[in-house]
Amino acid sequence: MDIDFGLLDRALSIVTEERADALFTIPAERLPDREQAEQLLEVYREQIKGKDIQVAATYYAACWRVVPAALLYMVAGCDGGVDFSLKNLTIQIGIVNDYPRFFFVIKDSAKNAWPTGDISDWREEVLGAFIRDTLRPVMETASAISGLPVAQLWGQMPLGVEFYLDYLGKQMGDPSVTEPFKEQYAFFSRVLDAQWFGLKRNPFDLKETWIDDPYRPGEMTRMKPTCCLAYRTDSGHGYCYGCPKLSKADREAKRKELVAAMAAKEKAT
């Protein structure tokens, strides 16, 4: 299957052309540089109304989840992939519907054929090298700037990668991709060696904690692995319902608040 760049644009904001109206643009190969990464984080902090650089760091880490989702889409369903090294990416912050959005611009979008042979022979190296050379420098630099544990930043990504893989499958309208997507994510999250991340444990290998889903009564959703610090923005968001910092009582209060807000919205319409 060929890479559908239109799909990647619509679903993940992974694009092949820079935006002329971008608020901020930086070649990704500069992001391991602390001073330049801090410049980006400060611009982003202002846009998300973050009270400090740590909030910008967690939100920034979360934005990167679309990139491993795109790579896993290519591994699972395409006969080749693009170069997701930092030297082949440009990062832009654009304003969409009055909110800042990260765009990942692929400089050279030529498709490189996957190695021949069984996928199990090469995917560890492909995915591991991507973690080591692309995501890890970004996360470690953001951790150094913000003072947050790097594991907290990695924790912003897993549920998002799963969500976007599921979303890609639905957008493709092809049920046959569901299992390959799940299979590759299972390898990425449970089998890929922690050494690639520079950690003792693969941060995508989550111990799942299930809680009531306020948006779908009678169903369950997963608690977030780490706090995104949304309560430290001036947006009025407060704590996320799935935040691991919430007590049982506070989570129940938040659930009732969300249910009431949805009921009021339905009544208004």
Secondary structure, 3 states (H helix, E strand, C coil): CCCCHHHHHHHHCEECCCCCCCCEEEEHHHCCCHHHHHHHHHHHHHHHCECCHHHHHHHHHHHCCHHHHHHHHHHHHCCEECCCCHHHEEEEEEEECCEEEEEEEECCCCCEECCCCCHHHCHHHHHHHHHHHHHHHHHHHHHHHHCCCHHHHHCCCHHHHHHHHHHHHHHHCCHHHHHHHHHHHHHHHHHCCHHHHCCCCCCCCCCCCEEECCCCCCCEEECCCCCCCHHHECCCCCCCCCCCCCCHHHHHHHHHHHHHHHHHHHHHC
